[in-house]
Structure formats: structure tokens, C-alpha cells
């Protein structure tokens, strides 16, 4: 397993996504924490949104960049369950790991639409996957902090306690 694949879906510099989300009930995932801008559900929805955008881009689908930051988070009327969201994230995460395993495509250039008014960026598949990995690490760190604030960390499967 390459480090790129490991950082996307395994236990690399931090706990694996499956460990970070382990044992978390929907009620806790939806709980609003005073001072926190998003719930755990919203953070995972955002991760899943950008993961799909990355998968689209590396497949040659120029999915538009959101017009505003709030477009990358669930709408107020979002009715997806926590289990459905987790399944959707892990399905996409498997696809991202598969893409990371295919080193023959790493240097292929892909078009990555930018924020409105900014020219489209050109990246390699590897660069786009590295960007996704960094983005995921940031938001999974936020999820761990939210779990700590809720008193649900470490999860039943264990996890780093620092």
C-alpha cells in the first residue's frame, strides 16, 4: 500500500477514517456544540462532497467549484441518515484508495475548476489525491476534536488519545 493510499483510507499519520467514525451514534453526529461552526454530520458531509468532486475531476468530469462555501455543506433540508452518509463516504473513499493504487495514472493531467472568476487549475491525479488527503486530514481532525468535546473519544475500536 502506497503512503498516498494509506493517508486516504488507512492508519497513516492519524487514525483511519473507520476508527474516527467508529461507534458514533446519529444523535451525537447531529449534536450542535456551542461555538463549533458545524456538527460532525456536517463535517463528514463536507468531506464526502469534496471527495466526490475529486473523484469526478480525476475521471475527467469537470464538476463546477461551488459558488460559495456553504454550497459544500448540507442544506437545511438534508434528510440523509448518518448511516447513509457514512456508507456514501466509505464507498467514495474506496474509490479514492483505488485511484491512489493506480500509480500508472498519477502523472495524468486533470482539469480542476476553481472558484468563480479564477482560471481552471491543471493538476496531476496524484496532486489532486494529495490535496484530498490533506483536506480529509484537516476535517477528520475537526471531527476528533468534536468527539472529544462530546466525550465520545476515543472510540470503541481505540484511537490516539493525544
C-alpha positions as CSV (number, residue, x, y, z in Angstrom):
1,X,0.0,0.0,0.0
2,X,1.5,3.4,-1.0
3,X,1.6,6.2,1.5
4,X,-0.9,8.1,-0.6
5,X,-3.4,5.3,-0.3
6,X,-2.6,4.8,3.4
7,X,-3.2,8.5,4.2
8,X,-6.5,8.5,2.3
9,X,-8.0,5.4,3.8
10,X,-5.7,3.8,6.3
11,X,-3.8,4.4,9.5
12,X,-1.1,6.8,8.5
13,X,-0.2,10.0,10.4
14,X,-3.6,9.8,12.3
15,X,-6.3,7.3,13.0
16,X,-8.0,5.8,10.0
17,X,-11.4,7.2,9.0
18,X,-13.2,4.0,10.0
19,X,-11.7,4.4,13.5
20,X,-12.5,8.1,13.8
21,X,-16.2,7.4,12.9
22,X,-16.4,4.1,14.9
23,X,-19.2,3.8,17.4
24,X,-20.7,7.3,16.8
25,X,-24.4,7.4,17.0
26,X,-26.5,9.6,14.8
27,X,-27.6,11.7,17.8
28,X,-24.0,12.5,18.7
29,X,-23.1,13.2,15.0
30,X,-26.0,15.7,14.7
31,X,-25.4,17.3,18.1
32,X,-24.7,21.1,18.0
33,X,-21.7,22.1,20.1
34,X,-21.7,25.7,21.3
35,X,-19.0,27.6,19.5
36,X,-18.4,25.0,16.8
37,X,-19.4,26.1,13.3
38,X,-20.5,22.6,12.2
39,X,-21.7,19.3,13.6
40,X,-19.9,16.0,13.0
41,X,-22.5,15.1,10.4
42,X,-21.9,18.4,8.6
43,X,-18.1,17.9,8.7
44,X,-18.5,14.3,7.2
45,X,-21.0,15.5,4.6
46,X,-18.4,18.2,3.5
47,X,-15.7,15.6,3.3
48,X,-17.9,13.4,1.2
49,X,-18.8,16.3,-1.1
50,X,-15.2,17.2,-1.8
51,X,-14.2,13.5,-2.1
52,X,-16.8,13.1,-4.9
53,X,-15.6,16.3,-6.6
54,X,-12.1,15.0,-6.6
55,X,-13.3,11.6,-8.0
56,X,-15.2,13.5,-10.7
57,X,-12.2,15.6,-11.6
58,X,-9.7,12.7,-11.9
59,X,-12.3,10.9,-14.0
60,X,-12.4,13.9,-16.4
61,X,-15.8,15.2,-15.2
62,X,-15.4,19.0,-14.7
63,X,-17.8,19.3,-11.7
64,X,-18.1,23.0,-11.0
65,X,-16.4,24.5,-8.0
66,X,-19.1,25.7,-5.5
67,X,-20.2,29.3,-5.9
68,X,-20.0,29.9,-2.2
69,X,-18.5,28.0,0.8
70,X,-22.0,27.0,2.2
71,X,-22.6,25.0,-1.0
72,X,-20.1,22.5,0.2
73,X,-22.1,21.7,3.3
74,X,-25.5,20.1,3.7
75,X,-28.6,22.2,3.1
76,X,-31.0,22.8,6.0
77,X,-33.4,20.3,4.4
78,X,-30.8,17.5,4.1
79,X,-32.5,14.2,5.1
80,X,-29.7,11.7,4.6
81,X,-29.2,9.5,7.7
82,X,-25.9,9.2,9.5
83,X,-25.6,5.6,8.3
84,X,-26.3,6.5,4.7
85,X,-23.8,9.3,4.9
86,X,-21.1,7.0,6.3
87,X,-21.8,4.4,3.6
88,X,-21.5,7.1,0.9
89,X,-18.3,8.4,2.4
90,X,-16.7,4.9,2.6
91,X,-17.8,4.0,-0.9
92,X,-16.1,7.1,-2.3
93,X,-13.1,6.5,0.0
94,X,-12.6,3.1,-1.5
95,X,-12.6,4.7,-5.0
96,X,-10.1,7.3,-3.9
97,X,-7.9,4.5,-2.5
98,X,-8.2,2.6,-5.8
99,X,-7.1,5.7,-7.7
100,X,-4.1,6.1,-5.3
101,X,-3.1,2.4,-6.0
102,X,-3.1,3.0,-9.8
103,X,0.4,4.6,-10.0
104,X,0.2,4.5,-13.8
105,X,-2.3,7.4,-13.7
106,X,-0.5,9.6,-11.1
107,X,1.1,11.9,-13.7
108,X,-2.0,12.2,-15.8
109,X,-3.2,15.9,-16.0
110,X,-6.7,16.8,-14.9
111,X,-8.6,20.0,-15.1
112,X,-9.8,21.2,-11.7
113,X,-12.3,24.1,-11.9
114,X,-11.6,26.9,-9.5
115,X,-13.7,29.4,-7.6
116,X,-15.8,31.6,-9.8
117,X,-13.6,34.1,-11.6
118,X,-10.4,32.2,-11.1
119,X,-8.9,30.2,-14.0
120,X,-9.2,26.4,-14.0
121,X,-6.2,24.7,-12.4
122,X,-4.3,21.9,-14.1
123,X,-3.1,19.2,-11.6
124,X,-1.9,15.7,-11.9
125,X,-4.1,12.9,-10.5
126,X,-1.5,12.5,-7.7
127,X,-1.6,16.2,-6.8
128,X,-5.4,16.1,-6.7
129,X,-5.4,13.0,-4.4
130,X,-2.8,14.6,-2.2
131,X,-5.0,17.7,-1.9
132,X,-7.9,15.4,-1.0
133,X,-5.8,13.7,1.6
134,X,-4.8,17.0,3.2
135,X,-8.4,18.2,3.2
136,X,-9.6,14.9,4.7
137,X,-6.9,15.1,7.4
138,X,-8.0,18.6,8.4
139,X,-11.7,17.8,8.7
140,X,-11.1,14.4,10.4
141,X,-9.0,16.3,12.9
142,X,-12.0,18.6,13.5
143,X,-14.3,15.5,13.9
144,X,-11.9,14.1,16.5
145,X,-12.0,17.4,18.4
146,X,-15.8,17.5,18.3
147,X,-15.8,13.9,19.6
148,X,-13.5,14.9,22.4
149,X,-15.8,17.8,23.3
150,X,-18.8,15.4,23.2
151,X,-16.9,12.9,25.4
152,X,-17.1,10.2,22.7
153,X,-13.4,9.9,22.1
154,X,-11.6,7.6,21.9
155,X,-14.0,5.4,20.0
156,X,-14.7,1.7,21.0
157,X,-12.1,0.5,18.5
158,X,-9.5,2.6,20.2
159,X,-7.7,5.6,18.8
160,X,-5.0,8.0,19.6
161,X,-5.7,9.8,22.8
162,X,-3.4,12.8,22.5
